Amino acid sequence: MNNLSGQSVLITGASSGFGEAIAWQFAQVGAHVALVARREEKLRALADRIEPLGGRALVCPCDVGDEAQVRASVEKTFTELGPIDVLVNNAGMNVSNRSIADTTTADWRQVLDVNLISAYLFTNLILPRMKARGVGTIINVASRAANYPSLLAGVAYSSAKMGMQALNQITNQEGNPHGVRACVINPGVAATPILDRRPSPPPQEARKLMMQAEDIAATVLYAASLSPRANADRIDLYPTNTEVS
């Protein structure tokens, strides 16, 4: 297995939901984490929880839809934590307007900027340095919508997540010959704040039956913990209870 203690891990969308749980689980196994998201106060609260575990938690306030801020976050991480061993492209959002008819151009661009273009930007900046070192893991948190686009997920969100799956494939084609691997994780419905953006958010009782953020975080940790000789190219992770959606 790949010993993650002392490794540097950059996580986007780290202020809540999957990202917060992912950062916490990496920190628990001794990794140093760069926390990337817009809400600085949330990141600092998470860093305060992590640092007593003994690792470093670097707070990187960043709008992942802004290329200059993305570049600044990556350079800050390299400067303060050293080479990035694991990149987790987790940042994601959705809008309430989900049909083609109702989705505005602004909606479309916002969803693609956060969900897909940010993943490309971080990969573009970090992959070449991983290749130069001959090692590295990139994990792309996509969605069941990457396999099964739907009106429930929305046209913009489904398109972005399908794009992430393509990005993952190309990353492996480019990175594998140099010891770099990429894994796309496609979670089904999970109880995170993004559900509140649905036109009809599910009730709390239904959310208790869904996967939780720590389930996805454990899967990300598993993919990163595999021996560098092995790569889980794609993991589809759906709720055991098939009635929740």
Residue pairs with C-beta under 8 A, 6 or more apart in sequence:
1 225
1 226
1 227
2 137
2 224
2 225
2 226
2 227
2 228
4 26
4 29
4 30
4 31
4 85
4 86
4 221
4 224
4 225
5 29
5 30
5 31
6 30
6 31
6 32
7 31
7 32
7 85
7 86
8 31
8 32
8 33
8 34
8 77
8 81
8 82
8 83
8 84
8 85
8 86
9 23
9 26
9 31
9 32
9 33
9 34
9 84
9 85
9 86
9 87
9 88
9 224
10 33
10 34
10 36
10 73
10 74
10 77
10 84
10 86
10 87
10 88
10 122
10 126
11 19
11 22
11 23
11 26
11 33
11 34
11 35
11 36
11 88
11 90
12 19
12 36
12 37
12 62
12 64
12 88
12 89
12 90
12 91
12 118
12 119
12 122
13 19
13 36
13 37
13 64
13 90
13 91
13 92
14 20
14 22
14 23
14 33
14 35
14 36
14 37
14 43
14 46
14 90
15 35
15 37
15 38
15 39
15 42
15 43
15 46
16 37
16 39
16 42
16 192
16 193
17 192
17 193
17 194
17 213
18 90
18 92
18 141
18 187
18 190
18 192
18 213
18 216
18 217
18 220
19 37
19 88
19 90
19 91
20 42
20 46
20 213
21 212
21 213
21 214
21 216
21 217
22 88
22 90
22 216
22 217
22 220
22 221
23 33
23 35
23 46
23 50
23 57
24 46
24 49
24 50
24 217
25 214
25 217
25 218
25 220
25 221
26 33
26 86
26 221
26 224
27 33
27 50
27 53
27 55
27 57
28 53
29 221
29 225
30 53
30 54
30 55
31 55
31 86
32 55
32 56
32 57
32 58
32 81
33 50
33 55
33 56
33 57
33 58
34 58
34 60
34 73
34 76
34 77
34 81
34 84
35 43
35 46
35 47
35 57
35 58
35 59
35 60
36 60
36 62
36 64
36 73
36 91
37 43
37 61
37 62
37 64
37 91
38 61
38 62
38 63
38 64
39 61
40 59
40 61
43 59
43 60
43 61
44 59
46 57
47 57
47 58
47 59
50 57
51 57
56 80
56 81
58 76
58 77
58 80
58 81
60 73
60 76
60 77
62 69
62 70
62 72
62 73
63 69
64 70
64 91
64 113
64 114
64 118
64 121
64 122
65 110
65 113
65 114
65 117
65 118
67 121
70 118
70 121
70 122
70 125
71 121
71 125
74 84
74 122
74 125
74 126
77 84
78 84
78 129
83 129
83 133
84 126
84 129
84 130
84 136
85 135
85 136
85 137
86 136
86 137
86 138
86 139
86 224
87 122
87 123
87 126
87 136
87 137
87 138
87 139
88 139
88 141
88 220
89 118
89 119
89 122
89 123
89 138
89 139
89 140
89 141
89 164
90 141
90 220
91 114
91 115
91 118
91 119
92 114
92 115
92 141
92 143
92 194
93 110
93 111
93 114
93 115
93 194
93 197
94 111
94 153
94 154
94 156
94 157
94 194
94 197
94 198
95 103
95 107
95 110
95 111
95 154
95 156
95 157
95 197
96 197
96 198
96 199
97 103
97 104
97 107
97 154
98 151
98 152
98 153
98 154
98 155
98 156
98 157
98 199
99 151
99 154
99 155
100 155
103 154
103 155
103 156
107 156
108 155
108 156
111 154
111 156
111 157
111 160
112 156
112 159
112 160
112 163
115 157
115 160
115 161
115 164
116 160
116 161
116 163
116 164
116 167
119 140
119 164
119 167
120 167
123 138
123 167
123 171
126 136
126 138
127 136
127 138
127 171
127 174
127 175
127 180
129 136
130 136
130 138
130 175
130 178
130 180
131 174
131 175
131 178
131 179
131 180
133 179
134 178
134 179
134 180
135 179
135 180
135 228
136 175
136 179
136 180
136 181
137 180
137 181
137 182
137 183
137 223
137 224
138 168
138 171
138 175
138 180
138 181
138 182
138 183
139 182
139 183
139 184
139 185
139 220
139 223
139 224
140 164
140 165
140 167
140 168
140 171
140 182
140 183
140 184
140 185
141 184
141 185
141 187
141 216
141 220
142 161
142 164
142 165
142 168
142 184
142 185
142 186
143 153
143 157
143 158
143 161
143 186
143 187
144 153
144 186
144 187
144 188
144 189
144 236
144 238
145 153
145 157
145 158
145 161
145 162
146 158
146 161
146 162
146 164
146 165
146 184
146 186
147 165
147 186
147 236
149 155
149 158
149 159
149 162
150 158
152 198
152 245
153 161
161 186
164 184
165 184
165 186
165 234
168 182
168 183
168 184
168 233
168 234
171 180
171 182
172 181
172 182
172 231
172 233
174 180
175 181
175 182
176 231
179 228
181 228
181 231
182 231
182 233
183 223
183 231
183 232
183 233
183 234
183 235
184 233
184 234
184 235
185 216
185 219
185 220
185 223
185 234
185 235
185 237
186 234
186 235
186 236
186 237
187 211
187 216
187 219
187 237
187 238
188 211
188 236
188 237
188 238
188 239
189 195
189 210
189 211
189 239
189 244
189 245
190 210
190 211
190 212
190 213
190 215
190 216
190 239
191 207
191 208
191 210
191 211
191 212
191 213
192 213
195 201
195 202
195 207
202 210
202 244
206 244
209 239
209 241
209 243
209 244
210 239
210 241
210 244
211 237
211 238
211 239
215 237
216 237
219 235
219 237
222 232
223 232
223 235
226 232
